[in-house]
Amino acid sequence: MADVTPGWGGCILRTVGIDRDGYGLIRESGGKTRRAHRVAYELLVGAIPQGFHLDHLCHTRDLACPGGPACLHRRCINPEHLEPVTSRENTIRGGNSRKTHCVNGHEFTDANTRIDVRGSRACRACNQVAVGRYKARKAAVA
């Protein structure tokens, strides 16, 4: 298949149709575009449980991976490298879970970290600053 190439460690990388987040895309009959790793998993393994994400296990093992859209593991469609997990588990395993501080320099501790409804980590200190700015704007208008 011309749209994939062998990668390291058994990865099968999608080489065309990459979305802005770095995932391979595939157009199904009927014109619907879907992420290629999900299509491959469903075709070769079976249905993905409702509400679950597919975790790229090949990424989890590679601590040198930059993560984000530059992560070549996001292009991997090898079903042996994919595991259905909850959103929370996928976030915990992902590259962002290795970060020790938020973008504003606050440390991610149990007391300063909350998990939002999508399973993503959020900095409580940054949230307090944002709420303070919001309240100040509302007070200025009133």
N, C-alpha and C positions, 0 to 999 in steps of 0.2 A: 504494500500500500504506500503510495507516494506521499500521503499526508502525515505519516509518522516516521520516526527514526529511533533506533535503539539508543538508549541513554546509559548512564552508569547504574550499576547495581540492579539490572533487570528492568529499569524504567523503560516505558514505551512512550515517547514524547510526541505530542501533537505539534506539527510544524506550521500549519496554516490555520487561519481563522482563530486568532488569539484575541480574547477580549481585553478591555483596559485593566482588568484585575490580574491578567496573566494566565487565565484558564483557557484551554482549548475549547473551541466551539465546533458544533456539527449541525448541519441543517438536515432535519428529518424529512421524509416524504410528507407532503402537505405544507412544507415551507416553514415549520416551526424550528427555531434555533434553540439548541440546548447545550449545556456544558458536556463536552465529549466524555469526560471521565464518568459522569452519571449514566450516559447512554451505554458505554462499554460495560459498566458494572451490571446494569439491568439486563443487557443482552446475554452476558456470560455467566452471571451469578444468580440474579433474580431481583425482585422488587426491593427498593430501599424502604425501610420502615417509615411510615408517615411521621414527619417532624424531625427526621434524622438528617445529618450531614454526612458526607463521605470524607473521612480523614485520610490524607495522604501519609501513610506510614513511612514512605521513603523520605519524606520531609522531616518527620519526627526524628529519624535516626541521624540525619545530617545536620550536626550542630553548626557547621560552617555556612549553612545556607543563609542568604541575606533575608529571606522572607519577602512578603509583599509581592507586588506585580513582577519583580525581578526573579522570583523563585521559579526555577525551571521545573520543580516538582509539581507545580500546579498544572503543568501540561501533561503530566503522566496519566495514561489511561490504562495501565496494567491493573486488572482487577485484583491481583494478588497484593497490590500495594494500597488497596482501599479498604477501609473499615467503616461501617455505619456507626456513628456515635451521636450523642446529643450535642446541641450547640455549645453548651457549657464545656463538655469534655473536649470538643474540637478547639475551643478557645484556650483552654488550659494547656493543651498539647502544642499549640501553635507557637510561632516565633515571638509573638507579642508577650507570651507568658514568661519568656526569659528576661524581659525588660524589668529592671529593678526600680525605675523612676518614670513618672509621667513626662510628657513633653515640656512641662514647666518646672521639672526638677523635684517634684514631691515624691518621696519614697512610697512604693507600693507595699504597705503593711496591712495586716488584717484590719486594723482600726481605720486606715485611710483608703481602703479599697472596697468598692461594692461591685457586684455583678449585675448588669442591667438585664432587661427582659430578653435581649438577644443573646445573652451569655457572655457579653464583652465586659472587660474590666473598666471601671471608671474611677477616677481620682476624686475622693470626697472633698479634699481641700480645694481643688479647681472648681468643683460644683458649688461650694460655699461662696467662692469669689464671684461666680456667674450669677448666683441667686442675689448676692449683694448688689451687683450692677443692675440687675433687673428691678429690684426694689427701689433703688435710687432713681432709675428712669421713671418708674410709676409715680414716685413721690414728686418728682419734678413736674410731671404733667398735671397732677392733682392740685 
